[in-house]
Amino acid sequence: MPARASARRRSSPPARADALSAAAGAAGAVTPEPAAAAPASERSLDDMRLTRLLGYNLSRADIRLRKYFSNYLGTFSLRPAEYSALVLIGDNERLNQKRLGEALDISPPNLAVLLDKLTERGLVVRVRSEQDRRAQHLHLTRAGRALLTRAEASATRMEAAVFAVLSPGERALLIELLQKVASAP
């Protein structure tokens, strides 16, 4: 993005031609007629006000990341929220639906739909708690674990491709800063 942004900041061809004409005229040379202005559709887009906004840049990065996610994990028929749910369920014993919803910031009705889909696919089961019969814990099935193992390998390759433009230190810093923003009150 910085290369594109800096390209937009450069003078347009007519502005450079005007500057060259003025310099040539000052030296007593004959100046050519200025070139006609490029049609609006061919001029570079001035998005400087947007590219200075963190939210805009985060949105642009998210669009790119979602495209990569679709390319790398689309074969598993998982959306980002479903993938995240599988990872959290796999890593946390005795995880209940309420805690999962809070962790992913998904409303209870939307989480119920997400879990129903994962259950219908045979990836997740809801198991009644032995300590509190009112509570249900979420567990990955054998098929869920197998799918998650393959999906995690693809996610690792995806992140390597997306973030290849960053050094390991920049990547760690980006993660740290994004976590700081995400956890702010």
C-alpha positions in Angstrom: 0.0 0.0 0.0 2.7 2.6 0.7 4.1 2.3 -2.8 0.7 2.9 -4.3 0.1 5.8 -1.9 3.4 7.4 -2.7 2.6 7.0 -6.4 -0.5 9.0 -5.9 1.3 11.8 -4.2 3.6 12.4 -7.2 2.6 15.1 -9.6 0.3 14.1 -12.4 1.8 14.3 -16.0 0.1 17.6 -16.8 1.5 19.2 -13.6 5.1 18.0 -14.5 4.6 19.3 -18.1 3.6 22.7 -16.7 6.6 22.9 -14.4 8.9 21.9 -17.3 7.3 24.5 -19.6 7.8 27.2 -17.0 11.5 26.3 -16.5 12.1 26.2 -20.3 10.3 29.6 -20.7 12.5 31.1 -18.0 15.6 29.9 -20.0 14.2 31.6 -23.2 13.3 28.3 -25.0 10.2 27.8 -26.9 7.6 26.0 -24.8 5.4 23.3 -26.2 1.6 23.3 -25.7 0.7 21.6 -22.5 -0.8 18.1 -22.9 -4.6 17.8 -22.5 -5.6 16.7 -19.1 -6.2 13.0 -18.7 -9.9 12.0 -18.5 -11.2 11.6 -14.9 -11.3 7.8 -15.3 -7.5 7.7 -16.0 -6.3 10.0 -13.3 -5.1 8.5 -10.1 -7.6 8.3 -7.3 -6.9 10.7 -4.4 -7.5 8.6 -1.3 -5.0 10.4 0.9 -7.7 11.4 3.5 -8.7 7.7 3.8 -5.2 6.2 3.9 -4.3 8.3 6.9 -7.1 6.6 8.9 -6.2 3.6 10.9 -9.7 2.1 10.5 -9.6 2.4 6.7 -6.2 0.6 6.6 -7.5 -2.1 9.0 -10.5 -2.6 6.7 -8.3 -2.9 3.6 -6.0 -5.4 5.4 -9.1 -7.3 6.5 -10.4 -7.5 3.0 -7.1 -8.9 1.8 -7.0 -11.4 4.7 -10.5 -12.6 4.0 -9.6 -13.2 0.3 -6.6 -15.3 1.4 -8.8 -17.1 4.0 -11.2 -18.0 1.3 -8.5 -19.2 -1.0 -6.6 -21.3 1.6 -9.5 -22.5 3.8 -12.4 -22.5 1.4 -11.9 -26.2 0.6 -12.9 -26.9 4.3 -16.2 -25.0 3.9 -15.3 -22.9 7.1 -16.0 -19.3 7.7 -13.5 -17.4 9.9 -15.9 -17.6 12.9 -16.4 -21.3 12.5 -12.6 -21.9 12.2 -12.1 -19.8 15.4 -14.8 -21.7 17.2 -13.2 -25.1 16.3 -9.8 -23.9 17.5 -11.2 -22.7 20.8 -13.3 -25.8 21.4 -10.3 -28.0 20.6 -8.0 -26.1 22.9 -10.4 -25.7 25.9 -11.8 -28.6 27.8 -15.2 -28.1 29.4 -15.9 -25.0 27.3 -19.5 -24.0 27.3 -21.5 -22.1 24.7 -21.6 -18.9 26.8 -17.9 -18.7 27.2 -17.3 -19.4 23.6 -19.7 -16.7 22.6 -18.0 -14.2 24.9 -14.6 -15.1 23.5 -15.7 -14.7 19.9 -18.0 -11.8 20.6 -20.9 -13.6 18.9 -24.5 -13.1 20.2 -26.1 -16.2 21.7 -28.6 -16.7 18.8 -25.9 -16.4 16.2 -23.6 -18.7 18.1 -26.4 -21.3 18.3 -26.8 -21.2 14.5 -23.0 -21.5 14.1 -22.8 -24.5 16.5 -25.8 -26.1 14.9 -24.0 -26.0 11.6 -20.8 -27.5 13.1 -22.9 -30.2 14.8 -24.8 -31.0 11.7 -21.5 -31.5 9.9 -20.4 -33.9 12.6 -17.5 -31.7 13.8 -18.8 -30.7 17.3 -20.9 -32.4 19.9 -22.7 -30.9 22.9 -22.2 -33.0 26.1 -24.1 -32.5 29.3 -21.9 -31.6 32.2 -21.6 -34.3 34.9 -21.2 -31.7 37.6 -24.0 -29.4 36.4 -26.7 -31.1 34.4 -28.0 -27.8 33.2 -24.7 -27.0 31.4 -23.4 -28.4 28.1 -19.8 -28.6 27.2 -18.6 -28.4 23.6 -16.2 -31.1 22.2 -14.7 -31.7 18.8 -15.6 -35.1 17.3 -12.9 -37.2 15.7 -13.9 -35.7 12.3 -13.7 -32.2 13.8 -10.2 -32.8 15.1 -9.1 -34.2 11.7 -10.6 -31.3 9.8 -9.1 -28.8 12.3 -5.6 -30.4 11.9 -5.8 -29.9 8.1 -7.4 -26.5 8.4 -4.7 -25.3 10.8 -1.9 -26.4 8.4 -3.6 -24.3 5.7 -4.1 -21.4 8.0 -0.4 -21.5 8.8 0.5 -21.4 5.1 -2.1 -18.6 4.6 -0.6 -16.4 7.3 2.9 -17.0 5.9 1.8 -15.8 2.5 -0.2 -12.8 3.8 2.4 -11.6 6.2 5.5 -12.3 4.1 5.8 -8.5 3.7 6.5 -8.2 7.4 9.6 -9.2 9.3 9.1 -11.5 12.3 9.5 -8.5 14.6 7.0 -6.4 12.7 4.5 -9.3 12.7 4.9 -9.8 16.5 4.5 -6.0 17.0 1.4 -5.9 14.8 -0.2 -8.8 16.8 0.6 -7.0 20.0 -0.8 -3.7 18.9 -4.0 -5.3 17.5 -4.6 -7.2 20.7 -4.1 -4.0 22.6 -6.8 -2.2 20.5 -9.1 -5.2 20.6 -9.0 -5.5 24.4 -9.3 -1.8 25.2 -12.5 -0.8 27.1 
